[in-house]
């Protein structure tokens, strides 16, 4: 199955692909040229290039456009006011059978006419430009939203809730709000609950975990017991899970304000005691010169 490509608002045209191919060589041969000078050289080369020389770039541009259309649909880029007016004028010329003149002559005449038009005369075309830009932005935003939802819906993206998270959600729905004081209160309640009181939440957590493993056996996330796999999080600090292993922000990490409280995991008292009783792995002599050691690093 083909892998879905990254969404690009405007796939490169044949000319832009040609520029990308030619620019490194021109830069290497003429390191002191400015960007506009390099662009002029590339433009003149493109104009002199034969159809056969342009063919690879034209073919690649068509391929990129077809991929974009296949996965994301065809989005019409907005025209500016001048181009909207030009197209309208060409239609009128065509109806009057005056388009037989050379296109360069027509364009130059229309360009001169556009410059003499008043702002009131240009206003309808400026309004059409604004509308087209808004529609284009909406279409692009919709694609990005759909991609984000599709990414979040992929198997293994969402971990099943652990027992404390289920308890937290219940308290949040009962309260109708979330703040630091409430979260601290709910943590204390959870820590003081006995096994029998926690049992319904643990059973629900196991059901959620089982559903995840059945629906996505390859992508199911293997979790430790929810009450022993993590230390207490700081409710005011950002969630560490908001970054991927590469260090970049994760697309699935966006949380609503104050919703990061739901990521807190609480340890039971017995588990905290077991952590306190861990034996040190490094034995230090009783005569170790602590005072000198501390002075050396301060």
PATORVO-133483 format. One record per residue (C-alpha): residue number from 1; z, y, x. Coordinates in Angstrom, 2 decimals, padded with zeros to 5 digits, always signed. Example, Ala and Ser with C-alpha at 12.3 -4.5 7.8 and 13.67 -1.06 7.14 Angstrom:
<rs>
R  num       pz       py       px
R    1  +007.80  -004.50  +012.30
R    2  +007.14  -001.06  +013.67
</rs>
This chain:
<rs>
R  num       pz       py       px
R    1  +000.00  +000.00  +000.00
R    2  -000.94  +003.45  +001.34
R    3  +001.94  +005.63  +002.43
R    4  +002.25  +008.85  +000.44
R    5  +001.29  +011.76  +002.72
R    6  +003.30  +014.91  +003.22
R    7  +002.45  +017.60  +000.69
R    8  +000.44  +020.50  +002.14
R    9  -000.40  +023.41  -000.14
R   10  -003.84  +023.98  +001.37
R   11  -005.60  +021.19  +003.33
R   12  -007.52  +022.59  +006.29
R   13  -011.17  +023.50  +005.84
R   14  -013.94  +022.28  +008.13
R   15  -013.90  +025.59  +009.99
R   16  -010.12  +025.50  +010.59
R   17  -010.40  +021.93  +011.88
R   18  -013.19  +023.11  +014.19
R   19  -010.92  +025.94  +015.40
R   20  -008.11  +023.48  +016.15
R   21  -010.51  +021.32  +018.16
R   22  -012.10  +024.14  +020.17
R   23  -009.16  +026.49  +020.77
R   24  -007.36  +024.43  +023.50
R   25  -010.49  +024.26  +025.71
R   26  -011.25  +027.96  +025.31
R   27  -007.62  +028.79  +026.08
R   28  -007.68  +026.61  +029.18
R   29  -010.91  +028.17  +030.46
R   30  -009.94  +031.75  +029.49
R   31  -006.13  +032.03  +029.74
R   32  -006.10  +035.84  +029.59
R   33  -008.02  +036.25  +026.35
R   34  -006.23  +037.60  +023.29
R   35  -006.07  +035.64  +020.06
R   36  -008.65  +037.81  +018.30
R   37  -011.03  +037.39  +021.24
R   38  -010.60  +033.62  +021.15
R   39  -011.25  +033.67  +017.40
R   40  -014.47  +035.63  +017.91
R   41  -015.73  +033.05  +020.42
R   42  -014.92  +030.18  +018.06
R   43  -016.56  +031.99  +015.15
R   44  -019.78  +032.55  +017.11
R   45  -019.81  +028.90  +018.22
R   46  -019.36  +027.75  +014.61
R   47  -022.25  +029.93  +013.44
R   48  -024.52  +028.50  +016.15
R   49  -023.42  +024.90  +015.53
R   50  -025.93  +022.59  +013.86
R   51  -025.24  +020.64  +010.69
R   52  -024.93  +017.50  +012.81
R   53  -022.29  +019.16  +015.03
R   54  -020.35  +020.36  +011.99
R   55  -020.55  +017.01  +010.20
R   56  -017.33  +015.41  +011.65
R   57  -015.27  +018.44  +010.62
R   58  -016.87  +018.67  +007.18
R   59  -016.21  +014.95  +006.65
R   60  -012.57  +015.24  +007.75
R   61  -012.01  +018.28  +005.52
R   62  -013.38  +016.34  +002.52
R   63  -011.12  +013.40  +003.37
R   64  -008.01  +015.61  +003.53
R   65  -008.93  +017.27  +000.24
R   66  -009.52  +013.93  -001.48
R   67  -006.13  +012.63  -000.27
R   68  -004.46  +015.76  -001.60
R   69  -006.21  +015.33  -004.95
R   70  -005.40  +011.61  -005.13
R   71  -001.65  +011.99  -004.62
R   72  -000.88  +015.49  -005.89
R   73  -003.79  +016.51  -008.12
R   74  -006.16  +019.40  -007.58
R   75  -004.53  +022.82  -007.40
R   76  -006.87  +025.79  -007.65
R   77  -005.90  +028.41  -005.09
R   78  -005.57  +031.91  -006.57
R   79  -008.31  +034.50  -006.00
R   80  -007.51  +038.07  -005.10
R   81  -008.61  +040.91  -007.38
R   82  -011.75  +041.63  -005.36
R   83  -013.01  +038.03  -005.52
R   84  -012.29  +037.85  -009.25
R   85  -014.36  +041.00  -009.73
R   86  -017.15  +039.72  -007.45
R   87  -017.46  +036.50  -009.48
R   88  -017.62  +038.49  -012.69
R   89  -020.35  +040.74  -011.28
R   90  -022.37  +037.78  -010.07
R   91  -022.32  +036.26  -013.55
R   92  -023.66  +039.52  -014.96
R   93  -026.40  +039.67  -012.30
R   94  -027.32  +036.08  -013.06
R   95  -027.67  +036.89  -016.74
R   96  -029.88  +039.83  -015.83
R   97  -031.89  +037.61  -013.43
R   98  -031.16  +039.98  -010.56
R   99  -029.48  +037.38  -008.38
R  100  -032.78  +036.51  -006.74
R  101  -032.12  +039.20  -004.16
R  102  -030.57  +038.17  -000.87
R  103  -026.87  +037.37  -001.24
R  104  -025.96  +039.54  +001.77
R  105  -027.54  +042.55  +000.08
R  106  -025.72  +041.85  -003.17
R  107  -022.34  +041.39  -001.47
R  108  -022.68  +044.58  +000.56
R  109  -023.64  +046.55  -002.55
R  110  -020.74  +045.12  -004.53
R  111  -018.31  +045.81  -001.68
R  112  -019.38  +049.44  -001.60
R  113  -019.00  +049.68  -005.38
R  114  -015.49  +048.14  -005.27
R  115  -014.36  +050.80  -002.80
R  116  -015.40  +053.58  -005.17
R  117  -013.59  +052.11  -008.19
R  118  -010.40  +053.79  -009.39
R  119  -007.05  +052.00  -009.63
R  120  -007.33  +051.96  -013.43
R  121  -010.68  +050.19  -013.15
R  122  -009.23  +047.64  -010.71
R  123  -006.06  +047.10  -012.76
R  124  -007.39  +044.24  -014.99
R  125  -008.44  +042.27  -011.91
R  126  -005.13  +042.94  -010.16
R  127  -003.39  +041.59  -013.26
R  128  -005.56  +038.45  -013.19
R  129  -004.67  +038.04  -009.51
R  130  -000.96  +038.24  -010.36
R  131  -001.31  +035.64  -013.13
R  132  -003.26  +033.25  -010.90
R  133  -000.65  +033.55  -008.15
R  134  +002.16  +032.82  -010.61
R  135  +000.34  +029.76  -011.99
R  136  -000.36  +028.52  -008.48
R  137  +003.29  +028.93  -007.46
R  138  +004.45  +027.07  -010.57
R  139  +002.06  +024.19  -009.84
R  140  +003.21  +023.96  -006.21
R  141  +006.90  +024.16  -007.18
R  142  +006.38  +021.42  -009.77
R  143  +004.83  +019.11  -007.18
R  144  +007.70  +019.77  -004.77
R  145  +010.22  +019.09  -007.54
R  146  +008.47  +015.85  -008.51
R  147  +008.41  +014.76  -004.86
R  148  +012.11  +015.52  -004.49
R  149  +012.96  +013.55  -007.64
R  150  +010.76  +010.67  -006.49
R  151  +012.51  +010.68  -003.11
R  152  +015.94  +010.61  -004.74
R  153  +014.86  +007.78  -007.06
R  154  +013.84  +005.50  -004.20
R  155  +015.95  +002.33  -003.85
R  156  +019.01  +002.72  -001.69
R  157  +019.12  +006.52  -001.88
R  158  +022.17  +006.61  -004.13
R  159  +025.30  +004.71  -003.19
R  160  +027.34  +003.12  -005.98
R  161  +030.54  +005.01  -006.72
R  162  +033.74  +003.62  -005.26
R  163  +036.96  +003.29  -007.29
R  164  +038.35  +006.70  -006.35
R  165  +035.03  +008.39  -007.13
R  166  +035.08  +006.82  -010.61
R  167  +038.67  +008.02  -011.08
R  168  +037.68  +011.47  -009.82
R  169  +034.73  +011.67  -012.24
R  170  +037.00  +010.75  -015.15
R  171  +039.53  +013.46  -014.22
R  172  +036.75  +015.99  -013.72
R  173  +035.32  +015.29  -017.20
R  174  +038.78  +015.49  -018.75
R  175  +039.52  +018.79  -017.01
R  176  +036.08  +020.35  -017.38
R  177  +036.48  +022.15  -014.05
R  178  +037.04  +021.52  -010.34
R  179  +039.06  +023.45  -007.79
R  180  +041.14  +022.78  -004.69
R  181  +044.46  +022.60  -006.55
R  182  +043.16  +020.09  -009.09
R  183  +041.60  +017.91  -006.41
R  184  +044.90  +017.86  -004.50
R  185  +046.74  +016.92  -007.68
R  186  +044.28  +014.10  -008.47
R  187  +044.61  +012.78  -004.91
R  188  +048.39  +012.58  -005.26
R  189  +048.07  +010.83  -008.63
R  190  +045.67  +008.29  -007.13
R  191  +047.90  +007.64  -004.11
R  192  +050.91  +007.01  -006.33
R  193  +049.07  +004.64  -008.69
R  194  +049.88  +000.94  -008.32
R  195  +047.33  -001.86  -008.03
R  196  +047.47  -002.61  -011.75
R  197  +046.67  +001.02  -012.62
R  198  +043.79  +001.09  -010.12
R  199  +042.38  -002.23  -011.30
R  200  +040.00  -000.85  -014.02
R  201  +038.43  +001.58  -011.53
R  202  +038.04  -001.14  -008.89
R  203  +036.38  -003.46  -011.41
R  204  +033.93  -000.75  -012.47
R  205  +033.15  -000.02  -008.81
R  206  +032.41  -003.71  -008.18
R  207  +030.06  -003.79  -011.17
R  208  +028.17  -000.78  -009.84
R  209  +027.92  -002.31  -006.40
R  210  +026.66  -005.60  -007.84
R  211  +023.96  -003.80  -009.86
R  212  +022.75  -002.00  -006.74
R  213  +022.54  -005.21  -004.73
R  214  +020.65  -007.00  -007.52
R  215  +018.11  -004.22  -008.12
R  216  +017.59  -003.42  -004.43
R  217  +018.56  -006.48  -002.36
R  218  +016.83  -005.21  +000.80
R  219  +017.95  -001.61  +000.58
R  220  +021.45  -002.17  -000.80
R  221  +023.97  -000.27  +001.24
R  222  +026.72  -002.45  +002.62
R  223  +030.03  -000.68  +002.07
R  224  +033.55  -001.47  +003.21
R  225  +036.32  -001.46  +000.64
R  226  +036.36  +002.05  -000.77
R  227  +039.99  +002.65  +000.14
R  228  +039.86  +001.53  +003.78
R  229  +036.51  +002.64  +005.15
R  230  +037.16  +006.35  +005.54
R  231  +039.88  +008.84  +006.34
R  232  +040.83  +011.71  +004.07
R  233  +038.20  +014.45  +003.99
R  234  +038.95  +018.14  +004.14
R  235  +038.03  +019.52  +000.68
R  236  +036.95  +022.83  +002.19
R  237  +034.71  +021.44  +004.93
R  238  +031.02  +020.58  +004.44
R  239  +030.18  +016.94  +003.87
R  240  +029.07  +015.21  +007.05
R  241  +026.65  +013.14  +005.02
R  242  +024.59  +016.31  +004.47
R  243  +022.80  +015.56  +007.73
R  244  +020.69  +012.57  +008.57
R  245  +021.10  +010.45  +011.68
R  246  +018.55  +012.65  +013.44
R  247  +020.78  +015.67  +012.92
R  248  +018.49  +017.30  +010.37
R  249  +019.62  +018.18  +006.85
R  250  +019.08  +015.31  +004.43
R  251  +016.86  +015.91  +001.40
R  252  +019.31  +013.98  -000.78
R  253  +022.39  +015.94  +000.32
R  254  +022.15  +018.99  -001.95
R  255  +025.31  +019.22  -004.07
R  256  +026.27  +021.68  -006.75
R  257  +028.99  +024.22  -005.85
R  258  +032.40  +022.52  -005.65
R  259  +030.77  +019.16  -006.30
R  260  +031.50  +018.13  -002.73
R  261  +035.05  +017.35  -003.91
R  262  +033.61  +014.17  -005.40
R  263  +032.89  +012.90  -001.89
R  264  +036.58  +012.71  -000.97
R  265  +037.93  +009.22  -000.32
R  266  +041.67  +008.57  -000.45
R  267  +043.66  +006.01  +001.53
R  268  +046.53  +004.13  -000.07
R  269  +050.00  +004.48  +001.47
R  270  +049.92  +000.93  +002.85
R  271  +046.64  +001.61  +004.63
R  272  +047.97  +004.86  +006.12
R  273  +050.99  +002.99  +007.48
R  274  +048.75  +000.38  +009.04
R  275  +046.88  +003.14  +010.86
R  276  +050.15  +004.58  +012.15
R  277  +051.12  +001.19  +013.63
R  278  +048.02  +000.81  +015.81
R  279  +049.02  -000.17  +019.36
R  280  +047.59  +001.96  +022.20
R  281  +045.00  +000.20  +024.35
R  282  +045.82  +002.22  +027.49
R  283  +049.21  +001.73  +029.19
R  284  +050.50  +004.69  +031.25
R  285  +053.29  +004.51  +033.78
R  286  +056.61  +006.11  +032.87
R  287  +056.44  +008.10  +036.15
R  288  +053.04  +009.65  +035.30
R  289  +053.08  +013.37  +036.36
R  290  +052.33  +014.86  +032.96
R  291  +053.28  +018.42  +034.00
R  292  +050.82  +018.50  +036.92
R  293  +048.10  +016.88  +034.79
R  294  +048.46  +019.48  +032.05
R  295  +048.45  +022.38  +034.53
R  296  +045.22  +021.11  +036.05
R  297  +043.35  +021.39  +032.75
R  298  +044.92  +024.58  +031.36
</rs>
